[in-house]
Amino acid sequence: VTSLSSYAIQSGDNFKIIQAIEGYNVFDLAWGTANAKTVTLSFWVYSSLTGTFGGALNNGAEIRSYGFTYTINSANTWEQKTITIPGPTSGTWVTNSGLGIGVIFQLQIGSSYTATPNSWTSSGVYGSTGCVNLLNTNGATWYVTGVQLESGTAATQYENLSYGVQLLQCQRYFQKFVEVV
């Protein structure tokens, strides 16, 4: 992401990147039950800005959210971040082909969509209060790669899948319609 202006944030703004995770891929986390499992989010990040950045995990209905923060210590340097998030014992979490969990990285989020970090809330939150607003700085850059959300309290090495395996997984969603005239 590269900011092309210096934008003053408004309370209702929400500039973010979301990775939607299908419910089938997270059903084993047992979120919304007494057996909810902890997850670990790991990723590599690079930015021209330093400071506290944020994001959130949401359920599909965006009525259960967990805001998190991470710190970029050095500008223009790749840094690996690891965030451990306790599983929510309440709320409704999709376990079918719908949106199970949304992993959100905030670029610039207005106060209507932020909350205190490191706790579950019963509202739609896209990030945490007190974070760097990337789009506030003309020319600011932010990159992310190697994002992985996994069950447990420790991050493992990023899982690179072969092209063939990825293609096979994607074909599940492929549909071809032939129009007969």
Summary of the structure (lengths in Angstrom):
residues: 181
radius of gyration: 17.6
end to end distance: 44.7
largest distance: 61.3
contacts: 529
relative contact order: 0.29
helix: 12%
strand: 39%
